[in-house]
Amino acid sequence: MSTGLDTYLRMHTGLDDDTIARIRESARPRTLRRNELLLQQGQVCRYKTFVQQGLLRTFGTDEAGVEHILQFAPELHWTLDAESYDRQEPARFSISAVEPSELFLWTKTDFDRLLTDIPVLAKFSQQLVSRNIHNSRHRLFSALSATPEEKYNEFVNTSPDLLARLPLHMIASYLGISLKTLTRIRHAQWHR
């Protein structure tokens, strides 16, 4: 049975079919309903997650109860609360399904074993971590220095496929702007 994971690993790592099957078979499949939590703030993140189909979001809630979205993970992307997973301590963030999602989950023990046994996977995993750090630094700089219009335009340019899949309040939360500001920006752009 070939999956999106198989195609993804074949394309990005060049691993043979038997090795890819071993990676897939060491995972636990899981389906989430819309808005169902994969990880709740305060729980320990026990799984490295690959999104086979669907869309997840990683978010935190501040003391005033306002939600701040850190990341979206559409199909063919990985997600986890890295600090909680690596240190096996309570997560500061939650992960939930924006839409019905099909996932592959690996425990830390199982994934670490795969990294030890499959050097190509270990190298690819390091590349993903490096890319994630780069993207996070870029996003942080943008959050600190860009205008709301620049933030929205960057989101449109880098994630056009997510625009139709996300409610506006989630886009606003991700960009760190109010829903009112996002609506104003979109309205102004439509009238240009």
VOPAGU-2260 file (C-alpha; in pm, 1 decimal, decimal comma):
REM VOPAGU-2260
SITE   aa  ch    i         X         Y         Z
SITE  MET   A    0       0,0       0,0       0,0
SITE  SER   A    1     164,3     320,3    -116,0
SITE  THR   A    2      79,1     635,6      77,9
SITE  GLY   A    3     155,1    1005,9      59,1
SITE  LEU   A    4     426,2     933,1     314,7
SITE  ASP   A    5     584,3     679,7      80,8
SITE  THR   A    6     584,6     925,9    -209,6
SITE  TYR   A    7     716,5    1204,4      14,0
SITE  LEU   A    8    1004,9     994,1     149,7
SITE  ARG   A    9    1090,6     854,9    -193,0
SITE  MET   A   10    1103,5    1207,1    -337,3
SITE  HIS   A   11    1300,4    1370,3     -53,2
SITE  THR   A   12    1532,2    1091,8      59,3
SITE  GLY   A   13    1569,4     842,9    -224,8
SITE  LEU   A   14    1512,1     555,3      18,8
SITE  ASP   A   15    1415,5     217,5    -127,5
SITE  ASP   A   16    1063,6      79,6     -93,6
SITE  ASP   A   17    1152,8    -172,6     178,3
SITE  THR   A   18    1305,7      96,3     399,9
SITE  ILE   A   19    1011,3     328,2     342,0
SITE  ALA   A   20     773,2      44,6     431,1
SITE  ARG   A   21     969,1     -12,3     753,3
SITE  ILE   A   22     936,9     356,5     844,0
SITE  ARG   A   23     563,3     357,5     769,2
SITE  GLU   A   24     499,7      30,5     951,7
SITE  SER   A   25     667,6     159,0    1267,2
SITE  ALA   A   26     411,7     441,9    1278,7
SITE  ARG   A   27      69,1     436,5    1430,1
SITE  PRO   A   28    -204,5     568,4    1198,7
SITE  ARG   A   29    -454,7     807,5    1353,3
SITE  THR   A   30    -753,1    1001,5    1227,8
SITE  LEU   A   31    -865,0    1330,5    1381,4
SITE  ARG   A   32   -1203,2    1496,6    1343,0
SITE  ARG   A   33   -1225,3    1868,3    1279,7
SITE  ASN   A   34   -1120,1    2058,9    1596,7
SITE  GLU   A   35   -1004,1    1738,3    1770,6
SITE  LEU   A   36    -686,3    1778,3    1974,3
SITE  LEU   A   37    -377,1    1575,5    1895,9
SITE  LEU   A   38    -189,6    1738,5    2184,6
SITE  GLN   A   39    -325,0    1951,6    2467,3
SITE  GLN   A   40    -114,2    2212,9    2640,6
SITE  GLY   A   41      23,4    2055,2    2960,2
SITE  GLN   A   42      46,8    1702,5    2815,8
SITE  VAL   A   43     378,6    1554,3    2709,4
SITE  CYS   A   44     424,2    1540,6    2331,4
SITE  ARG   A   45     485,1    1170,4    2275,9
SITE  TYR   A   46     472,1    1158,2    1896,1
SITE  LYS   A   47     643,9    1292,9    1589,1
SITE  THR   A   48     356,1    1341,7    1346,6
SITE  PHE   A   49     331,9    1333,2     967,2
SITE  VAL   A   50      15,0    1473,6     812,8
SITE  GLN   A   51     -95,7    1229,3     544,9
SITE  GLN   A   52    -410,5    1425,9     469,0
SITE  GLY   A   53    -576,9    1726,6     629,6
SITE  LEU   A   54    -453,8    2030,7     817,8
SITE  LEU   A   55    -331,1    2081,0    1175,4
SITE  ARG   A   56    -247,4    2393,8    1372,7
SITE  THR   A   57     -10,9    2446,5    1663,6
SITE  PHE   A   58    -125,4    2716,9    1903,3
SITE  GLY   A   59     -95,1    2860,0    2250,0
SITE  THR   A   60    -340,1    3053,4    2461,6
SITE  ASP   A   61    -228,3    3354,5    2663,0
SITE  GLU   A   62    -347,8    3451,0    3011,9
SITE  ALA   A   63    -633,3    3655,6    2864,5
SITE  GLY   A   64    -757,9    3349,0    2676,0
SITE  VAL   A   65    -645,0    3477,3    2336,7
SITE  GLU   A   66    -524,4    3208,1    2097,8
SITE  HIS   A   67    -197,5    3257,6    1907,3
SITE  ILE   A   68    -128,8    3021,4    1616,6
SITE  LEU   A   69     238,1    2938,1    1567,6
SITE  GLN   A   70     220,4    2698,6    1275,4
SITE  PHE   A   71      -1,4    2523,1    1026,5
SITE  ALA   A   72      82,1    2171,7     908,9
SITE  PRO   A   73    -101,5    2071,1     590,8
SITE  GLU   A   74     -65,9    1734,5     422,1
SITE  LEU   A   75     288,6    1613,2     359,2
SITE  HIS   A   76     424,6    1813,5     654,3
SITE  TRP   A   77     556,9    1714,6     996,4
SITE  THR   A   78     449,9    1860,1    1328,2
SITE  LEU   A   79     511,7    1824,8    1701,6
SITE  ASP   A   80     584,6    2037,3    2007,7
SITE  ALA   A   81     961,9    2002,4    1972,6
SITE  GLU   A   82    1059,1    2108,2    2325,1
SITE  SER   A   83     806,2    1878,2    2488,7
SITE  TYR   A   84     897,4    1588,8    2257,5
SITE  ASP   A   85    1274,2    1625,5    2301,8
SITE  ARG   A   86    1267,2    1684,5    2677,5
SITE  GLN   A   87     957,6    1473,9    2752,1
SITE  GLU   A   88     808,8    1755,2    2960,2
SITE  PRO   A   89     463,2    1918,9    2951,5
SITE  ALA   A   90     385,7    2099,4    2627,0
SITE  ARG   A   91     342,3    2475,1    2620,6
SITE  PHE   A   92     129,3    2447,1    2306,5
SITE  SER   A   93    -164,6    2249,8    2172,2
SITE  ILE   A   94    -205,8    2085,6    1832,1
SITE  SER   A   95    -549,4    2032,7    1679,1
SITE  ALA   A   96    -710,7    1950,4    1347,6
SITE  VAL   A   97    -841,3    2241,9    1143,3
SITE  GLU   A   98   -1011,5    1988,7     915,6
SITE  PRO   A   99   -1048,6    1609,0     927,9
SITE  SER   A  100    -695,9    1467,4     914,2
SITE  GLU   A  101    -516,4    1138,5     863,7
SITE  LEU   A  102    -184,0    1110,8    1042,3
SITE  PHE   A  103     112,6     884,3    1102,0
SITE  LEU   A  104     253,6     898,3    1458,0
SITE  TRP   A  105     591,7     770,9    1580,2
SITE  THR   A  106     689,1     747,1    1945,2
SITE  LYS   A  107    1020,1     907,2    2034,8
SITE  THR   A  108    1172,4     563,8    2100,0
SITE  ASP   A  109    1061,6     427,0    1764,5
SITE  PHE   A  110    1165,6     734,4    1566,2
SITE  ASP   A  111    1503,3     757,4    1741,8
SITE  ARG   A  112    1562,8     391,5    1652,3
SITE  LEU   A  113    1480,2     467,6    1287,2
SITE  LEU   A  114    1722,8     761,6    1291,2
SITE  THR   A  115    1997,6     537,5    1427,8
SITE  ASP   A  116    1928,5     253,3    1183,4
SITE  ILE   A  117    1869,1     466,7     870,6
SITE  PRO   A  118    2141,2     733,4     830,6
SITE  VAL   A  119    1969,4     884,6     525,3
SITE  LEU   A  120    1657,9     947,1     736,1
SITE  ALA   A  121    1872,3    1099,9    1011,3
SITE  LYS   A  122    2034,9    1337,1     761,2
SITE  PHE   A  123    1697,0    1431,9     614,6
SITE  SER   A  124    1556,1    1487,6     964,1
SITE  GLN   A  125    1843,4    1726,0    1043,0
SITE  GLN   A  126    1773,0    1914,9     721,1
SITE  LEU   A  127    1408,7    1952,0     823,9
SITE  VAL   A  128    1510,3    2081,9    1167,8
SITE  SER   A  129    1747,3    2330,5    1006,3
SITE  ARG   A  130    1479,4    2446,6     760,4
SITE  ASN   A  131    1230,6    2482,3    1044,7
SITE  ILE   A  132    1475,1    2698,2    1242,9
SITE  HIS   A  133    1532,4    2916,3     935,8
SITE  ASN   A  134    1157,2    2954,0     875,4
SITE  SER   A  135    1090,3    3028,0    1243,1
SITE  ARG   A  136    1357,0    3299,4    1251,8
SITE  HIS   A  137    1218,9    3453,6     932,8
SITE  ARG   A  138     866,5    3445,0    1074,4
SITE  LEU   A  139     980,5    3600,4    1403,8
SITE  PHE   A  140    1160,0    3882,2    1222,4
SITE  SER   A  141     851,9    3943,7    1009,7
SITE  ALA   A  142     628,9    3946,3    1319,0
SITE  LEU   A  143     853,7    4207,2    1480,0
SITE  SER   A  144     919,7    4430,2    1179,9
SITE  ALA   A  145     653,1    4394,4     909,5
SITE  THR   A  146     333,2    4592,8     878,1
SITE  PRO   A  147       3,7    4403,0     889,8
SITE  GLU   A  148     -26,2    4443,1     511,1
SITE  GLU   A  149     324,1    4300,4     458,8
SITE  LYS   A  150     247,7    4006,0     688,1
SITE  TYR   A  151     -72,0    3927,4     499,4
SITE  ASN   A  152      92,7    3962,0     157,9
SITE  GLU   A  153     374,0    3729,4     263,8
SITE  PHE   A  154     119,2    3473,6     384,9
SITE  VAL   A  155     -68,9    3497,3      53,7
SITE  ASN   A  156     257,6    3451,0    -140,4
SITE  THR   A  157     399,5    3166,4      69,6
SITE  SER   A  158      77,4    2977,0     154,1
SITE  PRO   A  159    -182,5    3050,9    -115,3
SITE  ASP   A  160    -326,0    2698,7     -86,5
SITE  LEU   A  161    -418,5    2761,2     279,0
SITE  LEU   A  162    -623,7    3076,8     218,1
SITE  ALA   A  163    -941,6    2892,3     118,9
SITE  ARG   A  164    -895,8    2626,6     387,2
SITE  LEU   A  165    -862,4    2855,4     689,2
SITE  PRO   A  166   -1119,5    3075,3     862,0
SITE  LEU   A  167   -1014,4    3440,5     872,6
SITE  HIS   A  168    -982,2    3444,5    1251,8
SITE  MET   A  169    -711,4    3173,3    1228,7
SITE  ILE   A  170    -520,1    3364,4     961,8
SITE  ALA   A  171    -538,9    3677,5    1178,4
SITE  SER   A  172    -418,8    3481,8    1483,1
SITE  TYR   A  173    -128,2    3336,3    1284,5
SITE  LEU   A  174     -28,6    3680,6    1156,2
SITE  GLY   A  175     -60,9    3841,7    1499,8
SITE  ILE   A  176    -317,0    4097,1    1386,1
SITE  SER   A  177    -680,8    4154,6    1474,4
SITE  LEU   A  178    -962,4    4011,7    1265,3
SITE  LYS   A  179   -1079,0    4369,8    1206,9
SITE  THR   A  180    -737,7    4465,8    1065,6
SITE  LEU   A  181    -726,5    4156,9     842,6
SITE  THR   A  182   -1075,7    4231,1     710,8
SITE  ARG   A  183    -974,0    4590,7     637,1
SITE  ILE   A  184    -660,4    4475,7     450,3
SITE  ARG   A  185    -853,6    4223,9     240,8
SITE  HIS   A  186   -1127,3    4476,4     165,4
SITE  ALA   A  187    -870,7    4736,2      52,6
SITE  GLN   A  188    -697,9    4481,8    -172,7
SITE  TRP   A  189   -1024,5    4377,2    -337,9
SITE  HIS   A  190   -1097,1    4741,1    -426,2
SITE  ARG   A  191    -760,7    4800,3    -593,7
